[in-house]
Amino acid sequence: MAFTPELIAELEILALFNLSSTQEGIKVHHTASPSAVAAAQRLHDKGLISQADGGYLTSLGLDAAEHAQALLTILDVSQTA
């Protein structure tokens, strides 16, 4: 499996969520980039977020966002240097 542009866009949406509060969601406005709008729709279709334009993380989405954000932290060498 490869990191496709679609998967990267989904990871970018998951990275927007504040993991310290399950009561805080996001909104992907219709004026956002087409790739962000499509990524939010795909995440909703996969059952990771509650609305097609963002909303809240589902329990599966919370797991995915935690992993995505952890991966970003590990790979972002500028934070560890």
C-alpha positions in Angstrom: 0.0 0.0 0.0 1.3 3.5 -0.9 0.5 6.9 0.5 -1.7 8.3 -2.2 -2.7 12.0 -2.5 -6.2 10.9 -1.3 -4.8 9.2 1.8 -2.6 12.1 2.6 -5.6 14.5 2.4 -7.5 12.3 4.8 -4.5 12.2 7.2 -4.4 16.0 7.0 -8.1 16.2 8.0 -7.5 13.8 10.9 -4.6 15.9 12.0 -6.9 18.9 12.5 -8.9 17.4 15.3 -8.1 18.4 18.9 -7.5 15.1 20.7 -7.8 16.6 24.1 -11.5 17.2 23.7 -14.0 14.8 22.1 -16.6 17.7 22.3 -14.6 19.8 19.7 -15.3 19.0 16.1 -14.2 20.6 12.8 -16.1 22.1 9.8 -14.7 21.7 6.3 -16.4 24.6 4.5 -17.5 24.4 0.9 -14.8 27.0 0.1 -12.0 24.6 1.3 -9.9 23.0 -1.3 -11.6 20.3 -3.4 -9.2 17.7 -2.0 -10.1 18.6 1.6 -13.9 18.5 0.9 -13.5 15.1 -0.8 -11.3 13.8 2.0 -13.9 14.7 4.6 -16.6 12.9 2.6 -14.4 9.8 2.3 -13.7 9.9 6.1 -17.4 10.1 6.7 -18.1 7.3 4.3 -15.5 5.2 6.2 -17.3 5.9 9.5 -14.4 8.0 11.0 -16.3 11.3 11.3 -19.9 12.1 12.1 -20.7 14.4 9.2 -19.7 14.6 5.5 -18.3 18.1 6.1 -16.5 17.3 9.4 -18.3 17.1 12.6 -16.9 14.9 15.4 -14.7 11.9 15.4 -16.4 8.6 15.9 -14.7 6.1 18.2 -12.9 4.5 15.2 -12.0 8.0 14.0 -10.5 8.9 17.3 -8.3 5.8 17.1 -7.3 6.8 13.5 -6.6 10.5 14.5 -4.5 9.4 17.5 -2.4 7.2 15.2 -2.2 9.8 12.5 -1.1 12.6 14.9 1.4 10.2 16.6 2.9 9.4 13.2 3.2 13.1 12.4 5.0 13.7 15.7 7.4 10.8 15.1 8.2 11.9 11.5 8.5 15.6 12.1 12.2 15.8 12.8 12.0 19.6 13.3 10.2 19.0 16.6 12.9 16.7 17.9 15.9 18.7 16.7 
